[in-house]
């Protein structure tokens, strides 16, 4: 859901914590273990890159598990379809690798 309130919440959370765990794992099995270790180590913002196998499934699982404790987002967004899929999976923010006007204006 694109709202001004959601936008402000994301910006405020980044301003407060100033660090985001971004992990690319070669296998799907490694992803939840690695991201769990980041959260156990104190990260309050995590990003699942779309280049990780089963990224959106892991993102959705972590969003459910850490709701209200950790802000969960998705990176390597290269199209509006990627953005829609990430938001549908529960992503609280999206990050493209470069400026992609149609993603930004979406």
C-alpha positions in Angstrom: 0.0 0.0 0.0 1.5 3.3 -1.1 0.7 5.9 1.5 2.4 9.0 2.8 2.4 7.4 6.3 4.2 4.2 5.0 6.7 6.3 3.2 7.5 8.4 6.3 7.7 5.2 8.5 10.3 3.7 6.1 12.4 6.9 6.1 12.1 7.3 9.9 13.2 3.7 10.4 16.3 4.1 8.2 17.1 7.4 9.9 16.9 5.7 13.3 18.9 2.5 12.6 21.1 3.7 9.7 22.2 0.2 8.7 20.5 -2.5 6.6 21.5 -6.1 6.2 21.6 -7.0 2.5 22.5 -10.6 1.8 22.8 -12.5 -1.5 23.0 -16.2 -1.0 23.7 -18.7 -3.7 21.1 -21.2 -2.4 17.7 -20.9 -1.0 18.6 -22.9 2.1 21.3 -20.5 3.1 19.1 -17.4 2.9 17.0 -17.8 6.1 20.0 -18.9 8.2 22.1 -16.0 7.1 19.4 -13.4 7.5 18.4 -14.9 10.9 22.0 -14.4 12.0 21.9 -10.8 10.9 18.8 -10.2 12.9 20.2 -12.1 15.9 23.2 -9.8 15.6 21.0 -6.7 16.0 19.9 -5.6 12.5 16.5 -4.0 12.5 16.3 -3.5 8.7 16.9 -6.3 6.2 16.8 -6.5 2.5 16.2 -9.6 0.4 17.6 -9.2 -3.1 15.6 -10.7 -5.9 18.8 -12.5 -7.0 18.5 -14.8 -4.0 16.7 -18.1 -4.9 13.1 -18.1 -3.5 13.6 -14.5 -2.3 9.9 -13.6 -2.1 9.0 -16.7 -0.1 11.8 -15.9 2.4 10.8 -12.2 2.5 7.2 -13.2 3.2 8.2 -15.6 6.0 10.5 -13.1 7.7 7.8 -10.4 7.4 5.4 -12.6 9.3 7.9 -13.8 11.8 9.3 -10.4 12.7 6.3 -8.1 12.2 6.8 -4.9 14.1 10.4 -5.9 15.2 12.3 -5.8 11.9 11.6 -3.8 8.7 11.8 -6.1 5.7 12.4 -5.0 2.2 13.3 -6.3 -1.3 16.2 -5.2 -3.5 17.3 -5.6 -7.1 13.9 -4.3 -8.3 14.3 -3.7 -12.0 10.7 -3.4 -13.1 7.2 -2.4 -12.0 6.3 -6.1 -12.0 9.2 -6.9 -9.6 8.0 -4.0 -7.4 4.4 -5.3 -7.4 5.6 -8.9 -6.6 7.7 -7.7 -3.7 4.9 -5.6 -2.2 2.5 -8.5 -2.6 5.0 -10.7 -0.7 5.0 -8.2 2.2 8.0 -6.0 1.4 7.9 -2.7 3.3 10.3 -1.0 1.0 11.9 -1.7 -2.4 15.4 -0.8 -3.8 16.3 -0.8 -7.4 20.0 -1.2 -8.3 19.9 2.0 -10.4 17.4 4.8 -11.0 14.5 3.3 -12.9 11.9 6.0 -13.6 8.9 3.8 -14.0 9.7 2.0 -10.7 10.1 5.3 -8.9 6.9 6.8 -10.2 4.9 3.6 -9.6 
